[in-house]
């Protein structure tokens, strides 16, 4: 157990980085706004140009909060999955939840034209949530019967592969306009949420993180194996189901509102461990949540760097961070056998 001083310093560094990147994200865009003016707008004051205040509060603040919530949720879900499966390459989409959401959305956008004409911005989010929930129930059924986390990991990967193959078949016979809409959704989008949707995503994040923190003892015991966890009186089957529930809630909520955002849950726990050398999940979970928020904010800033009105997809930027981390983890853990 690290001393309090050692555990609080990295947290302060992450918190300062999060606040700094938030101000930068609010400042940067098609209209550049000085950081001082951004702080003045957030404090409720009047900016030099009244339009700047409207841009910050009415448009960019919602996007920045979405980045923070999505990154925190995916980071916490990724840490839980890597601990549960004791696999450094496990991520929040390892159980097939993202693929289930993609399958449901593809049915909505590619085949069910009547559903696609539903009023309001909630139709895609609701359908994606249904897809995540359906896959979660299937995985939960297997989790009650399989005692080996590795077997459950394989089941999740196969469910994801099955859902992805069905999506490919649906894409093959769809119209080009519908394909374009679905393809844009798969890129991930953090700029289209309204305030009611952000409120729902906030509650999802708090519920998932609260459940994860309550499972800190089982997660800490799992680091040393099932036998050690059982010797501490941990009910493995019940704890496994609750961990899956927490990770599914966090991943499903983000996927429903923002689309699939890859590599964040996989990369953030490893990047956070470079700063914090502890396996105590009471310390790691809050810090990984901060790290996820920082990474998605940074990716959102980088997605706006190319000149012109077009903004790069978030998934394209997260892969730039995630792919090198995967290669580093594979080499470091000597999983490649020459």
Order of alpha helices (4+ residues) and beta strands (2+ residues): alpha-alpha-alpha-alpha-alpha-alpha-alpha-alpha-alpha-alpha-alpha-alpha-alpha-alpha-alpha-alpha
